Amino acid sequence: MEVRFNSEGKDEIGQLILHFDHMMGRIQQLMEEKIRYGFEIKNLELKALQAQINPHFLYNTLDTINCMAIQKAVPEIAGVATSLATFYKISLSRGKDRIPVCDEVLHAKMYLRIQNARFENRIQTRWDISPEIENLYIIKIVLQPIIENAAIHGIYEREDGTGTITVHGYRKGEGVYIEVADAGIGMPQEKADAVFSSPPGEIAREPGGYGVKNIIDRLKIAYGYEYGLSCKSVPGAGTVVTIHIPAVIEISNE
């Protein structure tokens, strides 16, 4: 593939040789790119395998800590270990990309339980999830990052560092809506729009924006551009983020 023919001729033969050399150079470039991509794919596969091993190891270790805490009669440690184990178990979900809404809600509850153990129950929660949507499916790890943003950028930034997060899930027609409302510091609507309405692929620059953009892109790829996130916020009053997905009863994870 590295052989080239030098020709300074301007006639048809010279043009043919010129185009042939260009074609061979392009083929060689494509072959080199294919080899490089092959190495990159193998590296990504290795990293993905490592990412699966680490949470499994952590999950098993937490189970051991839980047993030891129960034996030593330390229920607080057992509770946190159990919550974190459940959190990671749902995060893994045996490699599935989509899980029932009830599991997604449980995942978020475990996160909040751990946060309250760390920060002395500074977050109060109210859950209002309609039984009608509990067994519908959603791509996983959508609700927890939104609640995390509500806690870190809303509640914890209040002067007293405490507040309430309300999660309301319901079905309307062929759509499922999950609203996360926090009694945090809020923000100007223009700032919210900059995070939640930025074009696909654009990197968000606002605090918490990267996680939000990741969720928005994942929702639109999974369900279409009519679905995703919306946000309403008032400075000093709090923020409401709404997840909108289709009502899916069952879906293949393959």
N, C-alpha and C positions, 0 to 999 in steps of 0.2 A: 504493500500500500504506500510505501515511501518513495517508489520509483517515479521520477518526473522526466518529462521530455521538454527540452529547451528548444524553442523555435522563435525566431524573429520574423518569420514570414508573415505577410499580410494577406496572403491568398486564402482559399478555402481550406487547404491543408493546415496552414498556420493557425487559422481560427479553430479548426477541429482539435488540434493539439492543445491549444489554450483552454478550450472548454473541457477537454479530457483531464488535464492537470487540475483544473478547478474542481471537477467532479471527484477525482481521487482524493484531493485534499479534504473535501467536505465529508466523504465517506470515512476517511481516517479520523477526522474530528468527531464524527458521530460514534465511531467505535470506541474512542477514548472516553467519551462522555458516558457511554453505556457501561464500560468497565468501572468508571468512577461512581456512577449511580449504584452499580451492583455492590460495591464496597460500602456505600452509605446505607443501603437497605439492610445489609448484614449488621452494620453497627446499630441501626435503629432497632432491629429485631433483638439484638443482644440487650440493648437498654430496656426494651419492653419486657424482656424476660426478667431482668434484674428488678424492674419496677413491680413485677408480680411477686417475686420472691420476698422482697423486703416487707410489704404489707402482711404477707402470710406469716413471716417470722414474727413480726410485731404482734399480730393477732394471737398467735400461740403463746407468746411471752405474756401478753396481758391476761390470758386465761390462767396462766400459772400464778401471776400476781394476785388475781382474784381469789384463787383457791387458798393461797397463803394468807391473804387478808381475812378471809372467813375463818381460817384455823386460828388466827391470832386475835379474833374478835375485834376487827377494825372495819366496821361497815362502811365508813366514808371512803376508804381506799377501795374496797370491793365495788362500791357503787360507781366510782370514776372509772375503774378498770373495765367494768362491764359495759359502761356507756361507750368508752373508746373502742372496745372490741366490737360492739354492735355497729358503731360508726364505720369502722374499716371493713367489716363483713359486708355491709350494704354497699360501700364504695367499690368493693371487688365484684360482688354479685355474680360470681362464677364466670366473669368475662362478658356478661350481658351488657348491652348498651342501654336497654330500656327496662324499666321496672315498674311495678304498680305504684300508683300515687301514694298509697298507704305506706309503702316502704320509703319513698322519697320524704314523706312527712316524718317518719320515724328517724331517718338519717338526720334531718334538721333538728329534731328534738334532742337527739344525743349530743349534737354539737352545742346546743344551748345549755344542756345539763353540765357539760364539761366546762363551758365558759363561766357558768354561775359557780361552779366549784372553785374556779381560779379567782373569780372576782366578787366573791361574797354575795351572791344572789342579787346583783345589781340590775338584772333584767327580769321583768315579769312578762309572762307570755299568756296569750289567750288564743286557743285553737278552735276554729269553727270550720271543720272540713265535712262537707256533705257526704253521707254514706254513698250517694249516687256516683261519686267520682273515685272512691277509694280503690276500686279494682280496675280502673282505667289505667292505661300505660303512659309513661312519660320518659324522655331521655333522662338519665340519672345525673345527679349532682347539678341541679338547676336551682332548687329552692335554698339549699344551705349557703351558697355564696351570697345570695341576695340578703338572707338573714344576717350573715356575717357583716356585710356592708352596713346594714341597718344598725347593728350593734356598735361597730367600730367608728363609723363616720356619722352616726346619728345619736345613739344613746350615750356612748362613752364621752362624747364631746360636749354634752350638757354640763352646766356648772356643777350640778350635784352628781353627775355620772350615772344616773339611774333613769329608768323609764320602762315603758311597756311596748312590746311588739305583739301585734294582732295578726293572725294568719287566717284568712277566710277563703275557703275553696268551694266552688260551686260549678254546676253545669248550666249552660244557657244555649239551648238549641243543640247544634253540633259542635259547640266549643266548650272547652274547660278553662276556667279562670281561677287563678290563685293570687290573691292580693296580700301583700306584706306591708302592713302599715306600722310605722314606728312613731313614737312621741319624742323624736330627737330634735336636733337643732334645725333641721330642714335646710333648704338652699334655694336660691333664686331659680325660677322655672327655666330661665335661659341656660343656666349651668346644667340643669338636669337634661335639657334637650341636647346640649353639646355632647353628653355622654351617651344618652339613649337613642339619639337620632343620627349619629354619625354614619357615613356611608360604609358599606361592607368592606372589610379589609383594612380600614383606616385604624391606626393605633390611637386609642383614647389617651388623653393627657391629664384628665381629671383624676383625683384620688378615687380609687376603687374602680376606675374606668376600664382597666384591662380585664378584670374578671367579668364585668358587665358585658363588654364587647365580645368576649369569648362565649358567653351564654347566648347573646343575641345571634351571633353567627351560627352557633350550633343549632339553635331552634329553627332558624330560617333554612339551613341545609336539610334538617330532618323533616320539616313540615311545610316549608314554602314561605314566601315573603309576606303573606298576609298574617303570619303568626310571629310571636316574639315577645318583647317586653315593652311596657310603657311606664311612664313615671309622672306623678304629680307631686309637687313639693311647695311648701310655703315656709319661708325663713321664720324660725322660732316656733313653728307649729308641728313640723314633722313631714314625713315623706310616705307616699304610697306607691309601691312598685307592683305592677300587675303582669303576671305570666299568662299568656294566651296560647293554648295549643288545641288541636282537634281532639274530639272525644274518640279515642281509640280503645276498643275493647281488648284486643289481643293482637300482638304483632311478633313476627319472627325476629330473633336476635342474631340470626346468621348473616 
